[in-house]
Amino acid sequence: MAHNGRSNAYCLPMTDKKKPTSSRSPQQTRGHERVAAILDACARLIVIEGVAQLTMHGLAREGGTSIGSLYHFFPDKQSVLEALGDRHIKALVVIMQEMMAIDESVWIEESAGDVIARLILPILQYIEEHRDLVSMIYPLDGTYRLSSPDLRRRIEDTYARMLELRLPTATADARQVYVLALVELPMGAFQVAQKSSALSRRLLIEELPRALIAYLEALERIHGLPSGLSG
């Protein structure tokens, strides 16, 4: 997958006659700004027209750049899609890293509603705010599909950690099934949101969390809550 991360320029050693150099030259800054504008344009066009209708000339127009400048950064449409996908994955990895840093006591002591709000709502909010991502995960035309086994593993590991803390009496096999349910249940909602922008926010931000809270509460009734947790 193509990477569009920011690279650090080499810095010259400081001397009495030299001032500290900037970490990025103006040319580098402009280049990153142009790439960001191209990726933003790609995201907008995916929502409006779909992946199949993307063209390099259309991306250049939408991104406010010349076709020559576009080809300077990306050799073809596929490379633009890969860079956009990479940007989404990096953003979601950051979200998962923040979740993994949450203290274990939080997962144990908070209510099911608060747990779902911490655990899943940030991902749902990101997806609702970046509707092109759903089209990249579930392309209607099959031209390009975004996939990240590493991101999925991070999500599953985070959910598994929460369930192990909240459902200590559940077997490992049972918790594995519950993790898969928490991961897969939202998938249908993502596809519905892709087809109906009018329903997208209500479905992802209101109704889906409500369903996942009910699911977690049902599991807690089956297995009991950790000592000191009243639900």
Sequence and secondary structure as in RCSB ss.txt:
>XXXX:A:sequence
MAHNGRSNAYCLPMTDKKKPTSSRSPQQTRGHERVAAILDACARLIVIEGVAQLTMHGLAREGGTSIGSLYHFFP
DKQSVLEALGDRHIKALVVIMQEMMAIDESVWIEESAGDVIARLILPILQYIEEHRDLVSMIYPLDGTYRLSSPD
LRRRIEDTYARMLELRLPTATADARQVYVLALVELPMGAFQVAQKSSALSRRLLIEELPRALIAYLEALERIHGL
PSGLSG
>XXXX:A:secstr
               TT     SS HHHHHHHHHHHHHHHHHHHHHHHH GGG  HHHHHHHHTS HHHHHHH S
SHHHHHHHHHHHHHHHHHHHHHHHHTS HHHHHHS HHHHHHHHTHHHHHHHHH THHHHHHS SS S     HH
HHHHHHHHHHHHHHHH TTS HHHHHHHHHHHHHHHHHHHHHHHH HHHHHIIIIIIHHHHHHHHHHHHHHHH  
 TT   
